[in-house]
Each structure stands twice: as C-alpha cells, then as structure tokens.
Amino acid sequence: MKIGDRSIGEEFPPYVIAELGVNHDGSPERLMELVRLAAGTGVDAVKFQYFEAERLMSRASRLAKYQEESGERDPIEMLRRLETPIDALMAAGRLAHVLGLDAIVTVFSVELFESARRFRWDAYKTASPDIINRPLLRAAMDTGRPVIVSTGASTMDEVERAGSWLVPASARSMFLQCVSSYPAPPGELGIEGFVAMRDRFAGCPTGYSDHTPDVETGARLVRLGACVLEKHMTYSNRAAGPDHSASLEAGAMRRYVTLAHAAWEHVSAYGVDEWQGERSKRVLDCERDVRSVSRQSIVAARAITRGSTITRDMLTIKRPGAGLEPWMIESVVGRVAARDLVPDQPINEADLASSAALKASA
C-alpha cells in the first residue's frame, strides 16, 4: 500500500499523521498556521476534517462528556463554529503539498464527497463512528484513493464486516486501532485490540490512532508492528476547544516522531516485540459515551406520513446512533412508515411496518 510517494508496511519507517481536526477553532488562517507548524515536526501528513453541522447532527444529538467538560453547551452550535469550507481545506491541502506533506481528509457525510473530490487528497480517512456506515465507506472507496479506517469503540465483528465492504479496495485500505476517549485514560491504550487486528489482517498494514496524552505511546505501538500513527496536534494545549487538551504541541509532536522512528530502527534490527497480553478487539468502558453520541443512524430527511412507502430520498444518516445503523439503509427503502415521522427523527424498527401489517392495524 502507498500513500502519496510513501510505501506503508513494517519494512518501512512509520507513516505519521498530524491530525489537525478542529484545533483551528474555525479559523482558516489558524489552519494554515497549523500546517506550517506540522511541517517542522517530521510528520509525513496532515489530516483535515470536512463536515457541515446540520448534515452531521440531528436534533437528537448530544455532546460527549469530554466536550461538555471543555465548556461546550450545544453540539450543533459547537460544530457550526468549527466548520471549515472546502475552499479553505483545499488551500490548506495545497500548502501541505508545497511544504512536502501529504494531505488527508476525513469526510463525515456522503453528500460532501462530491465537493471534497475537487482536490486530489493523498488519502481519505473515516472516523471511528463510521465503521458501521457502509454508504460513507463506499463513497470513500469510490474515490480511488487510499482509505484509512479508524476502529475506535468497535468490535472485531464490526471491523470484519467493514473489511468485507472494502474488499474491492483491499490493496489500498487499512485499519487503525483507536481508543475513542479524549484523552485515553492511563492503562486503556487498546493494545490488545491492535494486536488482535494486526493478527487478523496479517499481510495488510495496521496502524494506531493515538488519543493518549503521551509522546511515547506511538513508539510502543511501532515496536508491536504499527505501520501508521495518527496523533492530534495543536498550537496550544491551553486553548479553549474540545480537542486541544488531548493534542500535542509542535515540540512534543517532534519528539513523538523521533521516538517512533527510533522504535522502527529497533524493529528493523530485532523484529517486532512479542506481545504477552490479551488479544481482543472490543468496546472499552471508557469508549461507551463517545460511541453512543458519535455514531450515526438512519433518520428522516423530511416529514414522512404514516402509510408512506419509504424511498431513498426520504432518508439520510446523522448522529446520534439512536436509530437503525447506516449499513441497513437499503433494507429500509421500500418499507412502510408505521407512524408519522418528523424531520431529523432517528428511525427504528418500530417505526416501520409491512403493508399487510399496516392494513391490519387500520
């Protein structure tokens, strides 16, 4: 597998991604500043997030506890403040290329891929909650670019199912283990999940999206065979916002990269470290809150009246995961609404009926 000009695998130095995320605070100028800071740390790539608040969040959405603790009060208002237009993201991507960095993007809604494809991103990455979002994974795969799939707060069954959807792009796709907690608490590194995925997908590169506050964790994972590392980066740990406190400043990121490369030199000389612990990809207790608020589900795109046969244009996919999972969307098409549904309402099995059942209840 290659990203840009870099080959990815245990026989190559680790590919390190600086996740800039929403640490630009909604400012295109600050986003460019972050790209410049990242260029001086030794990372291989910077990653951006492309979302629109109303496309991603339904009225049923709520904040994760770590977002509340950072001072946020409303999930939609938070994302509105942190949105970045595609033109600003493209400008940041061009700057990354000028500075010798790859540019990677996470697109959070299927509808945004058309505009995202105006720029030649070096790879697309999907966020952990979208491990169950088959339409979005398919849209990423259909770009023809490398696809990196994060797997925080998921089970091995969910990862394997996503892998089955990505089979046509298997030569250019990979999984990252991740602990969906910000920051990941001490002792909850998810190493057992990484090793389980590394073994399950032997022959394919496996990586680690690092939400710990430490600079040493990435090196530890490289010694266990991680080929790609992703780490949040900020201009200041003390800045106000949901992700700053769980991110590294430039000096710490530079150290992070140095340690990761030293770990790879060790692997090159002595091989991958033996892991003596458990090997199990599962949802950790510290991930359950983020899993419940950040997964998406099938929701009504507009008002649907009782007795209507549901068509694809009546449906969309938004947070939270309070309804049927996104991968089920095609099976909902053609079903009959058992009750009136309002826009943004998560759709559950109880909201659907066959025509025969509806007539019997009339």
Secondary structure, DSSP 8 states (H G I E B T S, - for coil): -EETTEE-STTS--EEEEE-TTTTTT-HHHHHHHHHHHHTTT-SEEEEEE--HHHHB-TT----HHHHHTT---HHHHHHHH---HHHHHHHHHHHHHTT-EEEEEE-SGGGHHHHTTS--SEEEE-GGGGG-HHHHHHHHTT-S-EEEE-TT--HHHHHHHHHHTGGGGGGEEEEEE--SSS--TT---HHHHHHHHHHTTTS-EEEEE-SS-SSHHHHHHHTT--EEEEEB-S-TTSSSSSGGGSB-HHHHHHHHHHHHHHHHHHHHH-S----S-------GGGHHHHHHH--EEEESS-B-TT-B--GGGEEEEBSS-SS-GGGHHHHTT-EESS-B-TT-B--GGGEE-HHHHHHH-
